[in-house]
Amino acid sequence: MLKIKLNLKVVVVLAAIAGLVFVFGCGESQQKHDMTQFIQEFGKTVDEYAKAEDGQKAELEAKLNSYIEKWTQMKIDMGSELTPQVLDKLDTEYQKLAKEFKNLSGKT
């Protein structure tokens, strides 16, 4: 009888741990973290571009254009590692920033 109770407790504890992992996941994936960091960097550069004077705008524009190319490559490389919902959310945020940059640069 004691052995059955001990086995039952072990099963319950393992089920609880499995349930917590299922509900909360194992944390943020490295790909999502990298893409989120990239979007934050891109957003900061767009803000700098909006506030920059004409002399700095050319340099920032070149940097932003390289970010646009890098995003396309990141989506290809890391897109399969993320869920479609996460990728769509990140891409929506990126598209919003890219549209803002295009409006600021006059390339609509």
C-alpha positions, -999 to 999 in steps of 0.1 A, spaced: 0 0 0 28 24 8 45 17 -25 13 25 -44 10 59 -26 46 67 -33 42 59 -70 10 79 -71 28 109 -56 56 106 -81 31 105 -110 12 135 -97 43 155 -93 55 146 -128 21 155 -142 22 188 -125 56 196 -138 46 186 -173 15 207 -170 35 238 -160 59 233 -188 30 230 -212 12 261 -199 42 284 -196 65 268 -222 102 266 -220 108 303 -224 114 325 -253 132 310 -282 166 324 -293 152 333 -327 123 353 -313 147 371 -290 171 379 -319 143 392 -341 128 412 -313 162 428 -306 165 435 -343 131 453 -344 140 474 -314 173 484 -330 155 492 -363 129 513 -344 156 533 -326 173 539 -359 140 551 -375 136 575 -345 171 588 -350 164 593 -387 132 613 -379 152 636 -356 184 638 -377 196 667 -397 202 664 -435 239 656 -431 231 626 -409 201 614 -428 221 599 -457 242 577 -433 211 566 -414 192 559 -446 220 536 -457 219 519 -423 181 515 -425 182 501 -460 207 475 -448 183 466 -420 155 461 -445 177 436 -464 187 419 -432 151 415 -420 142 397 -452 171 373 -447 162 368 -410 127 359 -419 140 333 -444 165 319 -420 146 320 -387 110 319 -399 107 281 -398 119 281 -361 90 304 -350 53 298 -348 33 315 -376 15 337 -350 48 349 -335 63 356 -369 32 375 -380 33 396 -349 70 404 -353 65 411 -391 36 434 -383 57 455 -360 86 456 -385 62 466 -413 49 495 -392 84 508 -386 94 503 -423 63 522 -434 73 550 -410 108 551 -425 94 552 -460 71 581 -451 99 600 -435 123 594 -465 96 603 -490 98 569 -507 61 559 -503 
